[in-house]
Amino acid sequence: MQALPRAGLTNASEAASAQLVDRAIAAFDPPLPLAVAFSGGADSSALLLACHARWPGQVRAIHVHHGLQAAADGFQRHCEQVCARHGIPLQVCEIDARHETGQSPEDAARQGRYQALIQAAQQGFSGADGGGLEAVRSLALAQHADDQVETLLLALSRGAGVAGLAAMPEHWQRAGLEWFRPLLRVPGQALRDWLGQRGLDWVEDPTNTDQGYTRNRIRAQLLPVLEQVFPQFRSTFARSSAHCAQAAELLDELALSDLQAVGMPPRLKDLQALPQARLGNVLRHWLRSVHGTTPSTAQLAQLVAQIGVCTTRGHRIHIKVGCGFVQRRGAILDWYNS
Ligand SMILES: Nc1ncnc2c1ncn2[C@@H]1O[C@H](COP(=O)(O)OP(=O)(O)OP(=O)(O)O)[C@@H](O)[C@H]1O
């Protein structure tokens, strides 16, 4: 962990870049009070301090101590110092973010962090005099345009469908709170320029440069090349993601209406009446929304093919799908968890 003191800015392009942050925060209009998820890194430092400058007294910070790396105590100390210096109420939550077998470490940390953020926001904050403050209504995360591109490229590298390519949403609701990512159109460098312009420091998480993580390799190796070949890649990729988000919404709506038509559990005869793409779409939706399992592309293709040739009474269907099996039971398809 390293605290990075910044000197003043040196050129006009850095100043123009920093203005992108001010513009994003000027356009941000969350219900107040607002809590910012504050890791101590550059992105959430800029978000927290820009929001605090815009709505003094209405902004709080939540820091999650993951307990995963030795540097975590230093991150917490840094966050405490920043919040004390600026008079921002802070809550620190400690979580045990170790991952279970089969779960990715990043996923475990992310899920634990979301739970902790919700708990902290619901628990409430104390003011400088120890009295309780008004309950938080919104929560903001600091992911920015580069994070969005990395998420999209990661999804492409896994062969994701339109739902995966939709990348991260800017706004959603969860646990009675409004959640926002107000910096999704701001390049990462602009956040560092904004902090630099004000002489503000942040901590650098050493795992962010660990080239063992695909995300870090995308950031260090791919983004500089994209910058040269497609200078507008942040906004054009974001536009593609927005198209995918719309397409994913339409596919969900279509699957819902098809699921009503084929019944639950689905009737073979009605499934067979659907064109192949719609059949795959409704099956994926049924398995995910009703049984909480996601079929692989190969499993879904096998299931679609089997349904297509299931024309005799004795035809057996029994296919491993996600974490269970789909089987034929008379006129219907059934799913069970082994
Ligand atoms: N330990 C933490 N405590 C509170 N919020 C966090 C923490 N780690 C991440 N976040 C929030 O989740 C967002 C996404 O996390 P991610 O790990 O992708 O970014 P990061 O590299 O930690 O960003 P930053 O530059 O703000 O540190 C962060 O921008 C921040 O708002």
The ligand as an SDF file (V2000), in Angstrom:
LIG
                    3D

 31 33  0  0  0  0  0  0  0  0999 V2000
  -13.0060   -2.0410    0.4150 N   0  0  0  0  0  0  0  0  0  0  0  0
  -13.9840   -1.3110   -0.1000 C   0  0  0  0  0  0  0  0  0  0  0  0
  -14.7940   -0.5960    0.7030 N   0  0  0  0  0  0  0  0  0  0  0  0
  -15.8130    0.1410    0.2000 C   0  0  0  0  0  0  0  0  0  0  0  0
  -16.0890    0.2140   -1.1140 N   0  0  0  0  0  0  0  0  0  0  0  0
  -15.3120   -0.4720   -1.9570 C   0  0  0  0  0  0  0  0  0  0  0  0
  -14.2260   -1.2630   -1.5110 C   0  0  0  0  0  0  0  0  0  0  0  0
  -13.6300   -1.8320   -2.5850 N   0  0  0  0  0  0  0  0  0  0  0  0
  -14.3240   -1.3930   -3.6560 C   0  0  0  0  0  0  0  0  0  0  0  0
  -15.3220   -0.5800   -3.2920 N   0  0  0  0  0  0  0  0  0  0  0  0
  -16.3080    0.1110   -4.1510 C   0  0  0  0  0  0  0  0  0  0  0  0
  -16.5920   -0.7060   -5.2670 O   0  0  0  0  0  0  0  0  0  0  0  0
  -16.1610   -0.0470   -6.4640 C   0  0  0  0  0  0  0  0  0  0  0  0
  -15.5850   -1.0660   -7.4290 C   0  0  0  0  0  0  0  0  0  0  0  0
  -14.5690   -1.7950   -6.8130 O   0  0  0  0  0  0  0  0  0  0  0  0
  -13.2650   -2.2000   -7.5670 P   0  0  0  0  0  0  0  0  0  0  0  0
  -12.5320   -3.1480   -6.7200 O   0  0  0  0  0  0  0  0  0  0  0  0
  -13.6120   -2.5480   -8.9540 O   0  0  0  0  0  0  0  0  0  0  0  0
  -12.5470   -0.8060   -7.6410 O   0  0  0  0  0  0  0  0  0  0  0  0
  -11.2940   -0.2490   -6.8700 P   0  0  0  0  0  0  0  0  0  0  0  0
  -10.0840   -0.5470   -7.6700 O   0  0  0  0  0  0  0  0  0  0  0  0
  -11.3240   -0.6340   -5.4380 O   0  0  0  0  0  0  0  0  0  0  0  0
  -11.6760    1.3050   -7.0230 O   0  0  0  0  0  0  0  0  0  0  0  0
  -11.0040    2.4630   -6.2160 P   0  0  0  0  0  0  0  0  0  0  0  0
  -10.0370    3.1230   -7.1500 O   0  0  0  0  0  0  0  0  0  0  0  0
  -12.0890    3.3330   -5.7420 O   0  0  0  0  0  0  0  0  0  0  0  0
  -10.3140    1.8140   -5.1070 O   0  0  0  0  0  0  0  0  0  0  0  0
  -15.1250    0.9850   -6.0020 C   0  0  0  0  0  0  0  0  0  0  0  0
  -15.0160    2.0270   -6.9200 O   0  0  0  0  0  0  0  0  0  0  0  0
  -15.7020    1.4120   -4.6920 C   0  0  0  0  0  0  0  0  0  0  0  0
  -16.7580    2.3620   -4.8550 O   0  0  0  0  0  0  0  0  0  0  0  0
  1  2  1  0
  2  3  1  0
  2  7  2  0
  3  4  2  0
  4  5  1  0
  5  6  2  0
  6  7  1  0
  6 10  1  0
  7  8  1  0
  8  9  2  0
  9 10  1  0
 10 11  1  0
 11 12  1  0
 11 30  1  0
 12 13  1  0
 13 14  1  0
 13 28  1  0
 14 15  1  0
 15 16  1  0
 16 17  2  0
 16 18  1  0
 16 19  1  0
 19 20  1  0
 20 21  2  0
 20 22  1  0
 20 23  1  0
 23 24  1  0
 24 25  2  0
 24 26  1  0
 24 27  1  0
 28 29  1  0
 28 30  1  0
 30 31  1  0
M  END
$$$$
